[in-house]
Amino acid sequence: MKNQNLPSWMKQLTGFAGIIGASALIGFPAWAHITSNTNVANATQTSQVAGKVNTAASPAPTSASPAPSGATQAPTGATPAPTGAAKDIVAIASGDAQFKTLTKALGSAGLVTTLQGKGPFTVFAPTDAAFAALPEGTVEDLLKPENKAQLTKILTYHVVPGSVVSTSLKSGDVKSVEGSALKVGVNAGKVTVSGANVVKADIKASNGVIHVIDKVLMPPDGM
């Protein structure tokens, strides 16, 4: 069909349509590029948001390590032993290998409960070697029930009321629980008690103090 036969208004419409079509073709690549970038950007943002959501939703890793197999646990209801708690005089003596005879003698004399009491007491404690130095058969006789009063007299002669550490000891007489005086001598840092040497001083107990001596002390009126 020839355009010359078309009415003038159709020629204008056809030309206008051609301009629009050309403009659309020219603009399509730019529009497609913009749309593509927008889609990519939107996809990237969506991925990032999804990643944050997933990260937030995931539980935080625990830092607690599982208990190793074979680990020992405290028994249920067990009371922990107090740290740094001092033992009483009897507990210290009975737990020391050098006081076996003294511990046995305290039991025979019935003084265990007394020396487990509040006190405080200062005990000049003879070692097993000191008891062994007594005449043969002396310890065995003292441990007999019929000699309990005599044994008690000897043992209480080794005890002084109060807690007296070595730095507080001075030369002179100190009254014992038995009633007689102990003769204390302090010279050049060495301490003696009624002729016995203090070989180890100031063993602290919850109810007093123990000084180790190398000789069994006998009251002035003898055995």
Secondary structure by P-SEA (a helix, b strand, c coil): cccccccaaaaaaaaaaaaaaaaaaaaaaaaaaaaaaaaaaaaaaaaaaaaaaaaaacccccccccccccccccccccccccccccccaaaaaaaccccaaaaaaaaaacccccccccccbbbbcccaaaaaacccaaaaaaacccaaaaaaaaaaaacccccccccccccbbbbccccbbbbbbbcccccccccccccccccccccbbbbbbcbbbbccccc
